[in-house]
Amino acid sequence: MNNTVKETVSTGNGCDKPTYGKGYIFLFTDGNDEIEIHGSAISGKEVVYYNEEIVSEKRSFGITSHHLFNWGDNNYKVTFTITSLLRGAIECSLYKNGELIGQEEQTMYQGSGTKLIGLMIIFLAFGVIVGYSGASLVELLLKWIG
């Protein structure tokens, strides 16, 4: 475990919409203590801060991941769970001594499912057209060369 102090503190309340650049940021308080959890949408890197100090850090590409750490006489557990791959929804739960003390879900895409499926069909069609055009061009060039 790395005990480096975090360079900057998020001024957000943890409820901001996640982006691919900043990822997911969850903010919980336990009395006077602040637990901030970052999850990258691109690299899978997850970092847990307790009062600005890194207490757990790892990369995860699974549906669920867990971070366990102790602070004082308390045992904490942070759980990331992907609740929707299509919408990019992640639920973060914080447990203290086995008891759930905080839970929040953030979603990368907040539109309707119908719009999302329509958008995926458009991108799929575009990919098929570009792929077919590229393959046809390569075939034409090979005939012209050979």
C-alpha positions in Angstrom: 0.0 0.0 0.0 1.3 3.4 -1.0 1.0 6.2 1.6 1.5 9.1 -0.7 -0.4 12.3 0.0 -2.8 13.3 -2.8 -1.7 16.4 -4.6 -5.1 18.0 -5.2 -8.5 17.6 -3.5 -11.6 17.4 -5.6 -13.9 20.4 -5.0 -16.9 18.5 -6.5 -19.5 16.9 -4.3 -19.1 13.5 -5.9 -22.4 14.0 -7.8 -20.9 15.5 -10.9 -21.4 13.7 -14.2 -18.5 11.4 -14.9 -16.4 12.0 -18.1 -13.8 9.9 -19.9 -11.2 12.5 -18.9 -11.7 12.7 -15.1 -13.5 9.3 -14.7 -15.8 8.7 -11.8 -15.3 10.5 -8.5 -17.3 9.5 -5.4 -17.1 11.5 -2.2 -18.2 10.2 1.2 -17.9 11.6 4.8 -17.5 9.6 8.0 -17.8 12.0 10.9 -15.0 14.6 10.2 -13.2 12.2 7.8 -13.5 12.4 4.0 -13.2 9.3 1.8 -12.8 10.1 -1.9 -12.8 7.3 -4.5 -11.6 7.8 -8.1 -12.2 5.3 -10.9 -10.8 5.8 -14.4 -13.2 5.1 -17.3 -10.3 4.4 -19.6 -7.4 2.7 -17.7 -9.4 0.9 -15.0 -7.3 2.5 -12.3 -9.1 2.9 -8.9 -7.7 5.0 -6.1 -9.2 5.4 -2.6 -8.2 8.4 -0.5 -8.8 8.8 3.3 -8.4 12.4 4.3 -6.3 13.0 1.2 -4.0 10.0 1.8 -3.9 7.1 -0.6 -5.1 4.0 1.3 -5.8 1.6 -1.7 -4.9 1.6 -5.3 -5.3 -1.0 -8.1 -6.5 -1.6 -11.7 -9.6 -3.5 -12.4 -11.5 -4.4 -15.5 -14.1 -6.7 -14.0 -17.8 -6.1 -13.2 -17.0 -5.8 -9.5 -13.9 -4.8 -7.6 -13.2 -4.4 -3.9 -10.8 -2.3 -1.8 -10.1 -3.2 1.8 -8.3 -0.8 4.2 -8.0 -0.1 7.9 -8.0 3.3 9.5 -7.6 3.5 13.3 -9.7 0.8 14.8 -12.1 0.6 11.8 -12.2 -1.7 8.8 -13.4 -0.2 5.6 -14.4 -1.8 2.3 -15.1 0.0 -1.0 -17.0 -1.9 -3.7 -17.3 -0.8 -7.3 -20.1 -2.5 -9.3 -20.9 -1.9 -12.9 -24.7 -1.8 -13.1 -25.0 -1.1 -16.8 -22.3 -1.5 -19.5 -24.4 0.3 -22.1 -24.9 3.4 -20.0 -21.6 3.3 -18.2 -23.3 3.2 -14.8 -21.1 2.4 -11.8 -22.3 2.0 -8.2 -19.8 2.7 -5.4 -20.6 1.4 -1.9 -18.7 2.2 1.3 -18.8 -0.2 4.3 -17.4 0.5 7.8 -16.9 -2.5 10.1 -19.3 -4.5 7.8 -22.1 -1.9 7.8 -23.1 0.1 4.7 -22.5 3.8 5.4 -22.7 5.2 1.9 -23.7 4.3 -1.6 -23.9 6.3 -4.9 -24.4 5.5 -8.5 -23.0 7.6 -11.4 -23.8 7.2 -15.1 -21.7 8.1 -18.0 -24.6 8.2 -20.5 -27.9 9.5 -19.1 -30.1 9.4 -22.2 -32.9 7.0 -22.9 -32.1 3.4 -23.9 -33.9 3.8 -27.2 -31.6 6.7 -28.2 -28.6 4.7 -27.2 -29.5 1.7 -29.3 -30.3 3.9 -32.2 -26.9 5.6 -31.9 -25.2 2.2 -31.7 -27.0 1.1 -34.9 -25.9 4.2 -36.7 -22.2 3.7 -35.6 -22.5 0.0 -36.6 -23.8 0.9 -40.1 -21.0 3.5 -40.4 -18.4 0.9 -39.5 -19.7 -1.6 -42.0 -19.7 1.0 -44.8 -16.1 2.1 -43.9 -14.9 -1.5 -43.6 -16.5 -2.6 -46.8 -15.1 0.5 -48.7 -11.6 -0.1 -47.3 -11.7 -3.8 -48.2 -12.9 -3.0 -51.7 -10.2 -0.4 -52.1 -7.5 -2.8 -51.1 -8.9 -5.4 -53.5 -8.9 -2.9 -56.3 -5.3 -1.8 -55.6 -4.1 -5.5 -55.5 -5.7 -6.1 -58.9 -4.2 -3.0 -60.3 -0.7 -3.8 -58.9 -0.8 -7.5 -59.8 
